[in-house]
Amino acid sequence: MKRFILLKMTIFVHHVRAFLFKFPLSERMKRFIDHPAGPLTIFFWCPLAKWMITLANVKDFKRPAENVSMNQQAVIFATGAIWSRYCVVITPVNYSLMTVNMAMAGSALYQIYRRWRYNQEQANQPKSGPIENNKS
């Protein structure tokens, strides 16, 4: 079944490429389309999808720090850090994916710092005890 789906996708990409090359394109555009990490491969679309996760994380910078999930941010950081390394050892080397993974790890690290700083501030605040009712 997987081989059948892979075959169908290969045929689909071939037809898309043939359709695009019917138009008068510059040599630069043809090289872009035919590149091993071009728009007809996963190497092009994966970074685009990961930018959406990163931008959502950046948008959350405005949220209160107490609402930041440490588990979620730890996973986002680990994903970004691990895959940044992977992007330079695969063929073709995918610098756009490496860039988005570094941005993902950086934004998560900042969120973790915000939550840690909030926790430190909460720990340093004096705790008020129960209110005593003095009846004399």
NUGU-247234 format. One line per field, with one value per residue: residue number from 1; residue in three letters; y, x, z of N, C-alpha, C, O, CB in turn. Coordinates in Angstrom, 1 decimal. Atoms other than C-alpha are relative to their C-alpha. Glycine has a CB too. Layout:
residues N
seq: c(NUM,...)
type: c(Ala,...)
n.v: c(Y,...)
n.u: c(X,...)
n.w: c(Z,...)
ca.v: c(Y,...)
ca.u: c(X,...)
ca.w: c(Z,...)
c.v: c(Y,...)
c.u: c(X,...)
c.w: c(Z,...)
o.v: c(Y,...)
o.u: c(X,...)
o.w: c(Z,...)
cb.v: c(Y,...)
cb.u: c(X,...)
cb.w: c(Z,...)
//
This chain:
residues 136
seq: c(1,2,3,4,5,6,7,8,9,10,11,12,13,14,15,16,17,18,19,20,21,22,23,24,25,26,27,28,29,30,31,32,33,34,35,36,37,38,39,40,41,42,43,44,45,46,47,48,49,50,51,52,53,54,55,56,57,58,59,60,61,62,63,64,65,66,67,68,69,70,71,72,73,74,75,76,77,78,79,80,81,82,83,84,85,86,87,88,89,90,91,92,93,94,95,96,97,98,99,100,101,102,103,104,105,106,107,108,109,110,111,112,113,114,115,116,117,118,119,120,121,122,123,124,125,126,127,128,129,130,131,132,133,134,135,136)
type: c(Met,Lys,Arg,Phe,Ile,Leu,Leu,Lys,Met,Thr,Ile,Phe,Val,His,His,Val,Arg,Ala,Phe,Leu,Phe,Lys,Phe,Pro,Leu,Ser,Glu,Arg,Met,Lys,Arg,Phe,Ile,Asp,His,Pro,Ala,Gly,Pro,Leu,Thr,Ile,Phe,Phe,Trp,Cys,Pro,Leu,Ala,Lys,Trp,Met,Ile,Thr,Leu,Ala,Asn,Val,Lys,Asp,Phe,Lys,Arg,Pro,Ala,Glu,Asn,Val,Ser,Met,Asn,Gln,Gln,Ala,Val,Ile,Phe,Ala,Thr,Gly,Ala,Ile,Trp,Ser,Arg,Tyr,Cys,Val,Val,Ile,Thr,Pro,Val,Asn,Tyr,Ser,Leu,Met,Thr,Val,Asn,Met,Ala,Met,Ala,Gly,Ser,Ala,Leu,Tyr,Gln,Ile,Tyr,Arg,Arg,Trp,Arg,Tyr,Asn,Gln,Glu,Gln,Ala,Asn,Gln,Pro,Lys,Ser,Gly,Pro,Ile,Glu,Asn,Asn,Lys,Ser)
n.v: c(-1.2,-1.1,-0.1,-0.5,-1.4,-0.7,0.0,-1.0,-1.3,-0.2,-0.3,-1.3,-1.0,-0.1,-0.7,-1.5,-0.5,-0.1,-1.1,-1.3,-0.3,-0.4,-1.5,-0.6,-0.2,-0.3,1.1,-0.1,0.6,1.4,0.6,0.0,1.1,1.3,0.2,1.2,-0.5,-1.0,0.0,1.3,1.0,-0.3,-0.9,-1.3,-0.3,0.2,-1.2,-0.9,0.4,-0.2,-1.4,-0.3,0.4,-1.0,-1.3,0.2,-0.1,-1.4,-0.7,0.3,-0.8,-1.0,0.7,0.0,1.1,1.2,0.9,0.7,1.4,0.4,1.2,-0.3,-0.7,0.9,0.8,-0.9,-0.3,1.2,0.2,-0.9,0.3,1.3,-0.1,-0.9,0.8,0.9,-0.7,-0.2,1.3,0.7,-0.4,-1.3,-0.8,-0.9,-1.2,-0.6,0.8,-0.2,-1.3,0.0,0.8,-0.9,-1.0,0.7,0.2,-1.3,-0.5,0.9,-0.3,-1.3,0.3,0.7,-1.0,-0.8,0.8,0.2,-1.3,-0.2,0.9,-0.6,-1.1,0.6,0.6,-1.0,-0.8,0.5,0.7,-0.5,1.1,-0.2,-1.2,0.3,-0.8,-0.3,-0.5,-0.3)
n.u: c(0.8,-0.9,-0.7,1.0,0.2,-1.3,0.0,0.9,-0.5,-1.1,0.7,0.6,-1.1,-0.4,1.0,0.0,-1.2,0.2,1.0,-0.7,-1.0,0.6,0.0,-1.4,-0.6,-1.4,-0.9,-0.1,1.3,-0.1,-0.9,0.7,1.0,-0.6,-1.0,0.3,0.8,1.0,1.4,0.7,-0.5,0.3,-1.0,0.4,1.2,-0.1,-0.3,1.2,0.9,-0.6,0.0,1.3,-0.1,-0.9,0.7,1.0,-0.7,-0.4,1.2,0.3,-0.8,0.9,0.8,-0.6,-1.0,0.6,0.8,-0.9,-0.2,-1.4,-0.1,0.2,-1.1,-1.1,0.1,-0.3,-1.4,-0.7,0.2,-0.8,-1.4,-0.3,0.1,-0.9,-1.2,0.4,0.1,-1.3,-0.7,0.8,-0.3,-0.8,0.0,1.2,-0.2,1.2,0.5,-0.9,0.3,1.2,-0.1,-0.7,0.9,1.0,-0.7,-0.2,1.2,0.3,-1.0,0.5,1.2,-0.4,-0.6,1.1,0.7,-0.9,-0.1,1.2,0.0,-0.9,0.7,1.0,-0.7,-0.6,1.1,0.3,1.3,0.8,0.6,1.4,0.4,0.4,1.1,-0.3,1.1,-0.5)
n.w: c(0.0,0.0,1.3,0.9,-0.3,0.4,1.5,0.3,-0.3,0.9,1.3,-0.2,0.1,1.4,0.7,-0.4,0.6,1.4,0.2,-0.3,1.0,1.2,0.0,0.2,-1.3,0.0,-0.4,-1.5,-0.5,0.3,-1.0,-1.3,0.0,0.1,-1.1,-0.9,-1.2,0.7,-0.4,0.3,-1.0,-1.4,-0.5,0.1,-0.7,-1.4,-0.7,0.0,-1.0,-1.2,-0.3,-0.6,-1.4,-0.6,-0.1,-1.1,-1.2,-0.2,-0.3,-1.4,-0.9,-0.6,-1.1,-1.3,-0.2,-0.8,0.9,0.9,-0.4,0.1,0.7,1.4,0.5,0.0,1.2,1.1,0.0,0.3,1.5,0.7,-0.2,0.6,1.4,0.6,0.3,1.1,1.3,0.7,0.3,1.0,1.4,0.1,-1.2,0.0,-0.9,-0.4,-1.1,-1.2,-0.5,-0.7,-1.2,-1.0,-0.5,-0.9,-1.2,-0.7,-0.5,-1.1,-1.1,-0.5,-0.8,-1.2,-0.9,-0.6,-1.1,-1.1,-0.7,-0.7,-1.1,-1.0,-0.6,-0.9,-1.2,-0.8,-0.6,-1.3,-0.1,-1.2,-0.8,-0.2,-0.7,-1.4,-0.5,-1.4,-0.8,-1.3)
ca.v: c(0.0,2.4,1.7,2.4,5.8,6.7,5.8,7.9,10.9,10.5,10.5,13.5,15.5,14.6,15.9,19.2,19.6,19.0,21.5,24.2,23.8,24.5,28.2,30.4,30.3,31.8,29.5,30.6,29.6,26.2,25.5,26.4,24.0,21.2,21.7,18.6,20.8,22.7,23.3,19.8,18.1,17.8,19.7,22.8,22.5,21.2,24.4,26.4,24.3,24.6,28.4,28.4,26.6,29.1,32.1,30.8,30.5,34.0,35.3,33.7,36.0,38.4,35.8,35.9,33.8,31.7,30.3,29.0,25.2,24.1,20.6,22.0,24.4,21.7,19.6,22.5,23.3,19.7,19.4,22.5,21.6,18.0,18.7,21.6,19.2,16.7,19.3,19.6,15.9,14.9,15.1,17.7,19.9,21.9,25.3,26.6,23.8,24.3,28.0,27.4,24.7,27.2,29.8,27.2,26.3,29.9,30.9,27.9,28.7,32.3,31.0,28.6,31.5,33.6,30.8,30.2,33.9,34.0,31.0,32.7,35.8,33.8,32.0,35.2,36.9,36.8,34.3,35.7,33.4,33.0,36.1,36.1,37.3,39.1,39.4,41.0)
ca.u: c(0.0,2.8,4.6,1.4,0.9,4.6,4.2,1.1,2.8,5.8,3.5,1.7,4.9,6.0,2.8,3.0,6.6,5.6,2.7,5.0,7.6,5.0,5.2,8.1,10.3,13.7,16.6,16.8,13.1,13.7,16.7,14.6,11.8,14.2,16.4,16.6,15.1,12.7,9.0,8.1,9.7,9.1,12.3,10.6,7.2,8.3,10.0,6.9,4.8,7.3,7.4,3.7,4.5,7.3,5.2,2.4,5.0,6.3,2.7,2.4,5.1,2.2,0.5,1.0,4.0,1.9,0.0,3.2,3.4,6.9,6.3,5.1,8.0,10.5,9.3,9.4,12.9,14.1,12.5,14.2,17.6,17.6,16.4,18.7,21.6,19.8,19.3,23.0,23.8,21.0,21.4,20.5,21.5,18.4,19.4,15.9,14.8,17.8,17.0,13.4,14.4,16.9,14.2,11.8,14.4,15.1,11.5,10.9,14.0,12.7,9.3,11.0,13.0,9.8,8.1,11.2,11.5,7.8,8.2,11.2,9.2,6.4,8.8,10.3,7.0,6.2,3.5,0.7,-0.6,-4.2,-5.9,-6.1,-9.3,-8.3,-11.3,-10.3)
ca.w: c(0.0,0.9,-2.4,-4.2,-2.5,-3.1,-6.8,-7.0,-5.4,-7.7,-10.8,-9.4,-8.9,-12.4,-13.8,-11.8,-13.0,-16.6,-16.3,-14.8,-17.5,-20.2,-19.2,-20.2,-17.1,-16.5,-16.0,-12.4,-11.8,-13.6,-11.3,-8.3,-9.3,-10.1,-7.0,-4.7,-1.9,-4.3,-4.0,-5.3,-2.3,1.4,2.0,0.9,2.6,6.0,7.0,6.0,8.3,11.1,10.8,11.7,15.0,15.7,14.9,17.2,19.9,19.3,19.4,22.9,24.2,25.0,27.2,30.9,32.0,34.4,31.4,29.7,29.7,30.6,29.2,25.8,25.6,26.6,23.7,21.3,22.4,22.1,18.6,17.4,18.9,17.7,14.2,13.7,13.8,11.5,8.8,8.1,8.0,5.5,1.7,0.4,3.3,4.2,5.6,5.6,7.8,10.1,10.4,11.4,13.9,15.5,15.7,17.2,19.8,20.6,21.0,23.3,25.4,25.8,27.0,29.4,30.8,31.2,33.2,35.3,36.1,37.0,39.3,41.0,41.6,43.1,45.4,46.6,47.5,51.2,52.0,54.1,56.8,57.9,59.1,62.9,64.5,67.7,70.0,73.2)
c.v: c(1.3,0.3,0.6,1.5,0.8,0.1,1.1,1.5,0.3,0.4,1.4,1.2,0.1,0.8,1.5,0.6,0.3,1.2,1.3,0.3,0.3,1.5,0.4,0.4,0.4,-1.2,-0.1,-0.7,-1.5,-0.7,-0.1,-1.1,-1.4,-0.3,-1.2,0.4,1.1,-0.2,-1.3,-1.1,0.4,0.9,1.4,0.3,-0.2,1.2,1.0,-0.4,0.3,1.5,0.4,-0.3,1.1,1.3,0.0,0.2,1.4,0.9,-0.2,0.8,1.1,-0.6,0.1,-1.2,-1.2,-0.9,-0.8,-1.4,-0.4,-1.3,0.3,0.7,-0.8,-0.8,0.8,0.3,-1.2,-0.3,0.9,-0.3,-1.3,0.1,1.0,-0.7,-0.9,0.6,0.2,-1.3,-0.8,0.5,0.2,0.7,1.0,1.1,0.7,-0.7,0.2,1.4,0.0,-0.8,0.8,1.0,-0.6,-0.2,1.3,0.6,-0.8,0.3,1.3,-0.2,-0.8,1.0,0.9,-0.7,-0.2,1.3,0.3,-0.9,0.5,1.2,-0.4,-0.6,1.0,1.0,-0.5,-0.6,0.5,-1.2,0.2,1.2,-0.4,0.9,0.3,0.6,0.1,0.3)
c.u: c(0.9,0.7,-1.0,-0.2,1.3,0.0,-1.0,0.5,1.1,-0.6,-0.6,1.0,0.5,-0.9,0.0,1.2,-0.2,-0.9,0.8,1.0,-0.6,0.0,1.4,0.6,1.4,0.8,0.1,-1.3,0.0,0.9,-0.7,-1.0,0.7,1.0,-0.4,-0.8,-1.0,-1.4,-0.8,0.5,-0.4,1.0,-0.4,-1.2,0.1,0.4,-1.1,-0.9,0.6,0.1,-1.3,0.0,0.8,-0.7,-1.1,0.7,0.5,-1.2,-0.4,0.9,-0.8,-0.8,0.7,0.9,-0.6,-0.8,1.0,0.2,1.4,0.2,-0.1,1.3,1.3,0.0,0.3,1.5,0.8,-0.2,0.9,1.5,0.4,0.0,0.9,1.3,-0.3,0.0,1.3,0.7,-0.8,0.5,-1.4,-0.1,-1.1,0.2,-1.2,-0.6,0.8,-0.3,-1.3,0.1,0.8,-0.9,-1.0,0.6,0.2,-1.2,-0.5,0.9,-0.4,-1.3,0.3,0.6,-1.1,-0.7,0.9,0.1,-1.3,0.0,1.0,-0.6,-1.1,0.6,0.5,-1.0,-0.3,-1.4,-0.8,-0.7,-1.5,-0.3,-0.5,-1.1,0.3,-1.3,0.5,-1.2)
c.w: c(0.0,-1.3,-1.0,0.2,-0.4,-1.5,-0.5,0.2,-1.0,-1.4,0.1,-0.1,-1.4,-0.9,0.3,-0.6,-1.5,-0.3,0.2,-1.1,-1.4,-0.2,-0.3,1.3,-0.2,0.4,1.5,0.6,-0.3,1.0,1.3,0.1,0.0,1.1,0.9,1.2,-0.5,0.5,-0.3,0.9,1.4,0.6,-0.1,0.9,1.5,0.8,0.1,1.1,1.4,0.4,0.6,1.5,0.7,0.1,1.0,1.3,0.3,0.4,1.5,0.9,0.7,1.1,1.3,0.2,0.7,-0.9,-0.9,0.5,-0.2,-0.8,-1.5,-0.5,0.0,-1.3,-1.2,-0.1,-0.5,-1.5,-0.8,0.1,-0.7,-1.5,-0.7,-0.4,-1.2,-1.3,-0.7,-0.3,-1.1,-1.4,-0.7,1.4,-0.1,1.0,0.4,1.1,1.3,0.6,0.8,1.3,1.0,0.5,0.9,1.4,0.8,0.6,1.2,1.2,0.6,0.9,1.3,1.0,0.6,1.1,1.2,0.8,0.8,1.3,1.1,0.7,1.0,1.3,0.9,0.7,1.4,0.0,1.2,0.6,0.1,0.8,1.4,0.4,1.5,0.6,1.4,1.0)
o.v: c(2.2,1.4,1.4,2.3,1.9,1.1,1.8,2.3,1.5,1.3,2.2,2.1,1.2,1.6,2.4,1.7,1.3,1.9,2.3,1.5,0.6,2.1,-0.2,1.4,-0.1,-2.1,-1.2,-1.5,-2.3,-1.8,-1.1,-1.8,-2.3,-1.3,-1.4,-0.4,2.0,-1.0,-1.5,-2.3,1.5,1.6,2.3,1.4,0.4,1.5,1.7,0.5,0.7,1.8,1.3,0.4,1.5,2.0,1.0,0.8,1.9,1.8,0.7,0.7,1.5,0.1,0.2,-2.3,-2.3,-2.1,-1.6,-1.6,-0.4,-1.4,-0.2,0.4,-0.6,-1.1,0.3,0.3,-1.1,-0.7,0.4,-0.2,-1.3,-0.3,0.9,-0.5,-1.1,0.0,0.4,-1.3,-1.8,1.5,-0.8,0.6,1.8,1.0,1.3,-0.1,0.2,1.5,0.6,-0.5,0.7,1.3,0.0,0.0,1.3,1.1,-0.3,0.3,1.5,0.3,-0.5,0.9,1.2,-0.1,-0.1,1.3,0.8,-0.4,0.4,1.3,0.2,-0.4,0.8,1.8,-1.7,-0.2,0.6,-2.1,1.2,1.6,-1.2,2.1,-0.6,1.7,-0.8,0.5)
o.u: c(0.6,0.9,-0.5,-0.3,1.2,0.5,-0.7,0.3,1.2,-0.1,-0.5,0.8,0.8,-0.5,-0.1,1.2,0.2,-0.7,0.6,1.2,0.1,-0.1,2.4,0.1,2.1,0.3,0.2,-1.1,-0.4,0.6,-0.5,-1.1,0.2,1.6,-1.6,-1.5,-1.3,-1.7,-1.9,0.3,-0.9,0.6,0.1,-1.3,-0.6,-0.2,-1.3,-1.4,-0.1,0.1,-1.4,-0.5,0.5,-0.6,-1.3,0.2,0.4,-1.1,-0.9,0.7,-0.4,-1.4,1.9,0.6,-0.1,-1.0,0.5,0.4,2.0,1.2,0.7,1.8,2.1,1.1,1.0,2.1,1.7,0.8,1.5,2.2,1.5,0.9,1.2,1.9,0.6,0.4,1.3,1.8,-0.3,1.2,-2.2,-1.0,-1.2,-0.2,-1.3,-1.2,0.3,-0.3,-1.4,-0.6,0.5,-0.9,-1.4,0.0,0.0,-1.2,-1.0,0.4,-0.3,-1.4,-0.3,0.3,-1.0,-0.9,0.4,0.1,-1.3,-0.5,0.6,-0.5,-1.2,0.0,0.6,-0.6,-0.3,-2.3,-0.3,-1.3,-2.0,0.5,-1.3,-1.1,0.1,-1.7,0.8,-1.0)
o.w: c(-0.7,-1.7,-1.8,-0.8,-1.0,-2.1,-1.4,-0.7,-1.5,-2.1,-0.9,-0.8,-1.8,-1.7,-0.6,-1.2,-2.0,-1.3,-0.6,-1.5,-2.4,-1.3,0.1,1.9,-1.2,1.1,2.1,1.6,0.5,1.4,2.0,1.1,0.7,1.2,1.1,1.8,0.2,1.3,0.1,0.6,1.6,1.6,0.7,1.5,2.3,1.8,1.1,1.8,2.3,1.6,1.5,2.3,1.8,1.2,1.7,2.3,1.4,1.2,2.1,2.1,1.8,1.9,1.4,-0.3,0.5,-0.5,-1.7,1.7,-1.3,-1.5,-2.3,-1.6,-0.8,-1.9,-2.1,-1.2,-1.3,-2.2,-1.7,-0.9,-1.4,-2.2,-1.9,-1.5,-2.1,-2.3,-1.9,-0.9,-1.6,-1.5,-0.7,2.1,-1.1,2.2,1.5,2.0,2.4,1.8,1.9,2.3,2.2,1.7,1.9,2.4,2.0,1.7,2.2,2.3,1.9,2.0,2.3,2.2,1.8,2.2,2.3,2.0,1.9,2.4,2.3,1.9,2.0,2.4,2.1,1.5,1.6,-0.6,2.3,0.0,-0.4,1.7,1.6,0.1,2.3,0.3,2.1,2.1)
cb.v: c(0.0,-0.1,-1.3,-0.7,0.2,-0.8,-1.4,-0.1,0.1,-1.3,-1.1,0.1,-0.4,-1.5,-0.5,0.1,-0.9,-1.3,-0.1,-0.1,-1.2,-0.5,0.5,1.2,-1.2,1.3,0.2,1.4,0.6,-0.2,0.8,1.4,0.2,-0.1,1.3,-0.7,0.6,-0.1,1.1,-0.4,-0.1,-1.3,-0.3,0.3,-0.9,-1.1,0.7,-0.1,-1.5,-0.6,0.8,-0.8,-1.4,0.1,0.4,-1.3,-1.0,0.6,-0.5,-1.5,0.8,0.7,-1.4,0.0,0.6,0.5,0.9,0.7,-0.9,-0.2,-1.0,0.9,1.3,-0.8,-0.7,1.3,0.4,-1.2,0.2,1.4,-0.1,-1.1,0.3,1.2,-0.8,-0.7,1.3,0.9,-0.8,0.3,-1.0,0.9,0.7,-0.8,1.0,0.1,-1.5,0.0,1.0,-0.6,-1.3,0.6,0.7,-1.3,-0.7,1.0,0.0,-1.5,0.1,1.0,-0.9,-1.1,0.9,0.4,-1.3,-0.4,1.2,-0.4,-1.4,0.4,0.9,-1.0,-1.0,0.9,0.0,1.2,-1.5,1.0,-0.1,-1.2,0.8,0.1,-0.8,1.1,-1.1,1.1)
cb.u: c(-0.9,1.0,0.5,-1.4,-0.2,1.2,-0.4,-1.3,0.6,0.9,-1.1,-0.8,1.1,0.2,-1.4,0.1,1.2,-0.6,-1.1,0.7,0.9,-1.5,-0.6,-0.1,-0.2,0.3,1.4,0.1,-1.2,0.5,1.3,-0.7,-0.9,0.8,0.1,1.3,0.9,0.1,-0.7,0.3,1.6,-0.1,1.3,-0.4,-1.1,1.1,1.2,-0.7,-0.4,1.4,0.2,-1.1,0.6,1.3,-0.6,-0.7,1.3,0.6,-1.2,0.2,1.1,-0.9,-0.3,-1.1,1.2,-0.9,-0.9,1.4,-0.9,0.5,-1.1,-1.2,0.2,0.0,-1.4,-0.8,0.5,-0.6,-1.5,-0.2,0.3,-0.9,-1.4,0.4,0.5,-1.3,-0.6,0.9,0.1,-1.5,0.9,-0.5,1.4,-1.2,1.0,-1.0,-0.1,1.5,-0.1,-1.2,0.8,1.2,-0.8,-0.4,1.3,0.6,-1.1,0.0,1.4,-0.3,-1.0,1.0,1.0,-1.0,-0.4,1.4,0.2,-1.2,0.5,1.3,-0.6,-0.9,1.1,1.0,-1.3,0.0,0.2,-1.1,0.6,-0.6,-1.1,1.2,-1.4,1.1,-1.3,0.9)
cb.w: c(1.2,1.1,-0.4,0.1,1.5,0.5,-0.6,0.7,1.4,-0.2,-0.3,1.3,1.0,-0.6,0.2,1.5,0.2,-0.6,1.0,1.3,-0.2,-0.1,1.3,-1.0,0.9,0.9,-0.6,0.5,-0.7,-1.4,0.0,0.2,-1.3,-1.3,0.9,0.4,1.1,-1.4,-0.6,-1.5,-0.1,0.8,-0.7,-1.5,-0.5,0.2,-0.7,-1.4,-0.1,0.1,-1.3,-0.7,0.2,-0.9,-1.4,-0.1,0.0,-1.3,-0.9,0.2,-0.8,-1.1,-0.4,1.1,0.7,1.1,-0.9,0.0,-0.9,1.4,0.4,-0.2,0.9,1.2,-0.1,0.0,1.4,0.8,-0.3,0.5,1.5,0.4,-0.4,1.0,1.2,0.3,0.2,0.9,1.2,0.2,-0.8,-1.1,0.2,0.3,-0.7,-1.2,-0.4,-0.5,-1.2,-0.9,-0.3,-0.7,-1.2,-0.7,-0.2,-1.0,-1.1,-0.4,-0.6,-1.1,-0.9,-0.3,-0.8,-1.1,-0.6,-0.5,-1.0,-0.9,-0.4,-0.7,-1.1,-0.7,-0.5,-0.8,-0.8,1.1,0.1,-0.5,1.4,0.7,-0.7,0.9,-0.2,0.0,-0.1,0.1)
//
